[in-house]
Amino acid sequence: MKKIIIAIDGYSSSGKSSFARAIAREMNYIYIDSGAMYRAVTLYCLRKGYVGNDFLKTADIISDLREINIGFAYNPDISGYETFLNSENVETQIRGVEVSSYVSRISLIPEVRSRMVELQREIGRERGIVMDGRDIGTVVFPDAELKIFMTASVEIRAKRRYDELKGKNMDVDFETIKNNIIVRDITDENRDISPLRRADDAIVLDNSRMTITEQLRWIREIIKNKLNEG
């Protein structure tokens, strides 16, 4: 059967990962969380002391890029993929507030983005993947057969993020998370390299008031048509 690339872009905490995972699971495709890759790099930089409130050691980060290996492994216990940084499972660590506070700064480094795009394209060479992020349909896979651009209100996105972190027994504050999301939106939309924007041929999905079940129902017919094209 024909395999396609499904590129899902959109705002922070708009539900991209949950949506992408569900599609990949249903289609038996590989799920790649591009945001997790940048988060893993950010975690590496924090551990090495390359980034902080008032400093960013860009040269050190660039020199270490080839030492940073990021992979994904399917965990049947959770029915999903987990992120590995240099063979260490860092799925929980990369979802914390500290990493969220610095990931946009790390993502602005051109060499970091180039390396991540290189890895992402290598993973998607055989197609049959679902990948979500900020620039998948515009930069990484501009030839993807199906592109979705996801959005939701800031309040709803902050509530989703808050509930996710509380569910992991993390001590978090709603207003801090909300402000972090607002700042990330501004940074993502206005960065010089690969700014967040909707691809011309992307389908917009505002899921503010949609469950994941409703989102899947919405996408199934679209995927069916794409598989039947050509």
N, C-alpha and C positions, 0 to 999 in steps of 0.2 A: 504494500500500500504506500502511496505517496506520503512523504513526510515533509512537514513545513517548519518554519521558524515562527514562533509567536513572540512578538516583542511587546512588553507591557511597561509603559512609562507613566510617570505621574508624580504627584506631590508626596512628601513625607507622610507616613502613617495613613495613606489613603486606602490601605488594604491590598496593595499590589502583591505582596508576598503570599498572603492567604489565598488570594484569587489565582495567582500563578501556580502555587502548589496544587490547588484543587484541579486545575486544568491538566497539569502534568500527570497527576495521579490518574485522572479519568482516561487520558489518552495514552498512558504508559510512555510518556516522554520524560526526558531528563529535565529537572528543574535546576536552574542556576540563578542564585540570588546575587546580582552584581553589587548591590548595596552592601551585602555582607563582605564582599571582597575588599571594598574600601574601608569598611569598619575593621576588618582584620589588619589591614595595613596601619590604620590609626592605633589599634591596640598595640601593635609591634612598636610603633613610634613612642607611645606613652611609656611602655616598659623600658625602652632604651633611653628615655629622657630627651627625646628629640623635639618634643612639643610641650608647651605649657601656656599659662595665661598670658605671658608677655614675651614669649620667644618661640621661634620655629627654626630648627636647624635643617634647613632645606638641603644643603650640600651633603650632610650625613645621611639624610633620608634617601637621596638620589643614589649615593654610593652603595647603599644597602639593598636596593631594589631586587637585585639578582639573588640575594640571600633570603628573600621573602617568598615562600611557596604557599600557595593557597589552593585548597581542594575541597571537594564536597563528597560526603559519603552518606548513603542511604541507611537510616536506622529503622529497622522494622518495628521496634518497640514504640516508636512515635509516629510511624508511617510517614516519615519525611526525611529530608536531607539536612545534614548538619555541616557546619563550617569548620575546617581544620586549618590551622596556621602552623606551618612547619611540623606537621604530624600531630599537633595538639588540638583536641576538640575545644574550640573557644566559642561555641554557639551562645552560651550564656553570657560570657564576658563582653562580647561585642555588642550586646543589646542594652548595656547600661547607659546611664545619663552621661557619665564622663566621656565615653567614646562618642556619644551623640553630640557632645559639645564641641568636639574637635574634628569630626570627620569631614565637614565642609572645607575646613582649612587645608587638610591633607589632600582632599580631592582637587583642590585648585592647582596643585603642582603639576605642570604639564607632563613631566616624566612619569609621574605616578599614573596619570590617566592613560598615557601611551602604553605603559606596561600592562595595565588592567585590560585595555581594549585588545591588546595582543593575545592575552590569555583567554579572553571571552570568545574571540573569533576562532581560536584553536578548538575550544570546546564545541563550538557550533558548526564545525566544518561538515559534519555528516547530517546536519539538520535534525529534526525530531527533538527539538528542545523548546522549553518555555523559559524566557529570561526576563527579569524585571529590573528596573532601575530608573535612571534619569535621562539617559541619552541612547537607549538601546535602538529605538526605531529611527533616530536621526543620525547617529554616529557609528555605533557598533555594527548594527545590521540594517542599513538603509534599504536593503533589498528583501527584508523579511516579508513573507507572504501575508501576515496578519499583524497589524499594529493597533494596540489599544492605549488610549491615554486616560488615566484614572484621576479623579478628583473627588473631594468631599469638603464640607465646611471645616474651618479651623477648629471649632468647638468639638465637632464629632471626631475629628482626627486626634485631638488631644485626649479625649475621653477614651478612645480605643487604645492609645499608647499607655495611658495611665492604668487601664484595666489589665493590659498585657504585663506590665512591670509588677503591678501588685500581685498578679497571679503567680509571679515568680518570687514572691516574698521579698521584693525590693522596697526600700524605704524611699518613696517618691512623693513629690508635691505637684498637684495638678497645674497650678499657675506657672510653675517652673517649666513643666513639660510644654504647656501652651506657648509660652514665650520662646522656648527653644524651637518649636515648630515654625513660628512666625519668622524668626531670624533665619532659619534654614531655607524657608521659601524665598525670602529676599535674596539670600546668597546664591541659591541655585538658579534663580531666574536671571540674575545680573552678572554672573561670572563670565569672564572673557572666553574661557575654554568650555565648549560643549554645554552652553546654558540649557536649563530645563525649558523645553518648548514642545508643543505638539507637532508631530510630523504632519505634513499636508494630507497624507493619505491615512492618518490614524482615526479610529473611531473613538469618540469621547464617551466615557462611562462615568457619570456622577452617581456614586453609590451611597450618598449620604443617608438615604432611607431604604437601602436594599440589603437584604441578608445575602450571605454567600450562596445560598441555595437559589435565590432569585437571580443573582449575577450569573451563575452557571446556566440557568435556564435561558437567560438572555444570550449567552455566548454560543451555545450549542449549535444553533441554526447557522450562525455566521461561520463557525469552523467547518460545518458540513459543506457549505457553499464553497469555501476556499479549497477544501480537499477535492471537490468535484471540478474545479476549474482546470481548464487545459486538458 
